[in-house]
Amino acid sequence: MDWDKLRIFHAVADAGSLTHAGDVLHLSQSAVSRQVRALEESLNTTLFHRHARGLILTEQGELLFDATRAMAKRLEAAEARIRDSEEEVFGQLRVTTTIGFGSLWLAPRLPKLYEKYPDLNIDLMLEERVLDLPMREADVAIRMKEPSQADLIRKRLMSVRMLLYASRAYLEKNGTPETIEDIAGHRLISQNPHSAQVGAGANLVQHLMTYDVKSMLTVNNYFGVLQAVINDLGIGVLPNYLLYDFPDLVRILPDVQSVEVPVFLAYPEELRHSKRIFAFRDFVQDEIIAYRKQMKNQALI
């Protein structure tokens, strides 16, 4: 198979239309169409169903697209290794983590990384879905459990627990619960137990709900939970890494907490020499060390 035709096929399959693929490739629609037809003829198969709204891959087209997608990911990894300078850190680094950790802990600390490496471009992908690092959906991940893939380099960064918090204003108005049974008289704010999240948080919420909580607000991520808590709506189930950054939060019922959740940083073996990975890994580790010192100095952990 001709590499150039495969490149054009991949662009068409990814874009879903000849016109959009032509814009990406800087080719005319007719030139793109000729290349796709030539590839189909060389394979003696139809790769696309053509209709007025665009192109849909056939079964054979799906097979070939899977192959070209894997090839594209490998080429991106090779390019990343080639472009890595021995002395400089520059270029794009795709980082994936959960919505809560990424928006509430990581993103506010990124100015320090950019101050040191102004030519670094971070693509921060915040979602609960675990992206496939070996298939290059991301370069590096921070996850709330140990990655299962064997061909990843991983490092345990810290541990997190889910605790109960409220704002000072809410507690002044509604009183501070003294026992877990007192939760029934308050509004509980939590991540939805059925949404994608760390199991420890879901288990704690389900346990609290057995105390006949009269009112609840559930949100599908911890950013929303935090916003409700700091705006005096009720008692929230939140990760303990928030307490230093949000000093107006008050921890309540210190004996009520989730089990420990490990936090891991992971990246593919093939990026083990990447200067961008090293820079990001060292930055995160330094920030965690500083965070622990601050928490200890304030006797918060």
C-alpha angles and dihedrals in degrees: 000000000000111000093215092052090049090052091052092045090052092052092050093047091048094047097039093222140064093230096053091044090051090053090053094045095039090236132125119259091245092053091051091047092051092052093049092049091048090052091049090050092049090052093039091227142098114252100181138037105220122213139151095272096051140276130322122194118244120223089267090047091053090053092051093044090054088054096046091046090055089047091051092051092050092048090051089052091049091048090050091054093046093048095049108110120216091226107025136057114215142132133053125328117186111211124186128192140138121297093245099048094039098049100034105035112013105039096052089055097048095091088074090055093048091047089060097037108028093170094058117107115204119200101196112199111191115191140122092235112099107239120218107250098185088054088051098243083139137359100225134010137200109201138174093234137037112279114247100212113105097213095063130100107225137184128188108233108179145319128258132200129193111237138174120261139173136176120260090240092054093050093047090054100038104025130245118279112241098189135024089252088064089068087082089072095055139065111258119213118195147140110278106269089223096052123095106277145119109304093228091065093047091050092051092050092049089051092051091050090062087073092071097252106203098211134024142181117195123191129184094235140030094245089067092045090053093049091053093048097048088049090060099251099132148291115326136204104224139157116266094236088080099066098082095045094046106043093175090069114100120205113225133191095017092195091062111083142125126255116274116283117205119223117211134189113209139176136169121278089237090065095050091115096045113129090204091056091048092050093050094043093051091046093053093046092050091049092050091050090050091046092053092049092050092049092048093048089055092044090237096134 
